[in-house]
Amino acid sequence: MPRKTERIRNHHKGIVKNLRMIVKRADKIPARPGEVTKKALKGDIDFLLKDLTPHAEGEEKGLYPMADKLIRKHGRPTATMSREHVHLKKEIAAYCRAARQIASAKGAVPAAARTALWKAAIRLDFLLSVHLEEEEEDLLPYFDKHLSQKEVDAVIEKMHGH
């Protein structure tokens, strides 16, 4: 029996497929793009502005208000933040693998290895930047408003042991 949310999940699969094609195209863009590439880029723009942007806006109107109610009653509000930590660890590992390969190279470093390092760095930068922004803008204001300095210091001690 399919899940009740299958339509949402299938739409997400389509978004991911389109995004992967956008990344692939961007990674291979020639210095002089031909008409096929230009047409594809215009299609990417259409997808981003006419599908992805309205999708995000629709989530804000429909999905998130209901999710807030359900999570308050049944869930853990910071679960998505914890999931991001899983992805951060994967991206850190990918960067470290690529960096070790380059650091141990004898002679010229292949373009593929340099590209792998660059991609890992970009993914890590983006994910970590968004994650820290979420913590600073969406979580820490509650600490500032509702906890004493002593309570905040205890949280920091638990996190970092100092």
C-alpha positions, 0 to 999 in steps of 0.5 A, spaced: 500 500 500 503 506 497 504 512 503 499 517 503 505 522 501 507 518 495 505 524 490 509 529 494 515 524 494 514 523 487 514 530 485 521 531 489 524 525 485 522 529 479 525 535 482 532 531 484 532 529 477 532 536 474 537 538 479 542 533 477 541 534 470 542 542 472 549 540 475 551 535 470 550 541 465 553 546 469 559 542 470 560 540 462 558 547 460 563 549 454 566 555 453 562 556 446 555 553 448 551 551 442 544 552 441 542 545 444 546 547 450 542 554 450 536 551 450 537 547 455 539 552 460 533 556 458 529 550 460 533 550 467 531 557 468 524 555 467 524 549 471 527 553 477 522 559 476 516 555 474 516 549 478 521 549 484 520 556 486 512 555 486 514 548 490 518 552 495 512 557 496 507 552 496 511 548 502 511 554 506 503 555 505 501 548 506 506 543 508 510 546 513 504 549 517 501 542 518 508 539 519 509 544 525 502 542 528 504 534 527 511 535 530 509 539 536 504 533 538 508 527 535 515 529 533 522 532 534 523 539 532 530 539 531 530 532 527 532 535 520 538 539 524 540 532 526 539 529 519 544 535 516 549 533 521 549 526 517 550 529 511 555 534 513 559 528 516 559 525 509 561 531 505 567 532 510 569 525 509 568 526 501 573 532 502 578 529 506 578 523 501 579 528 495 584 532 499 588 526 501 589 524 494 591 530 492 596 531 498 599 525 497 600 525 489 607 525 486 607 530 480 601 533 477 594 532 480 589 529 475 584 534 473 578 529 475 582 529 482 582 537 482 574 537 480 572 532 486 576 536 491 572 543 488 566 539 488 566 537 495 568 543 498 563 547 494 558 542 497 561 542 504 561 550 504 553 550 502 551 545 507 555 548 513 553 555 511 545 553 511 546 549 517 549 555 521 544 560 519 539 555 521 542 554 528 543 562 528 537 564 526 532 559 528 534 556 534 539 560 538 534 566 538 530 562 543 536 560 547 537 568 548 530 569 549 528 564 554 535 561 557 539 564 563 547 565 561 548 560 566 544 555 562 547 557 555 554 556 558 551 549 561 549 547 554 556 550 551 560 546 556 556 539 554 557 541 547 565 542 547 567 540 554 570 547 556 
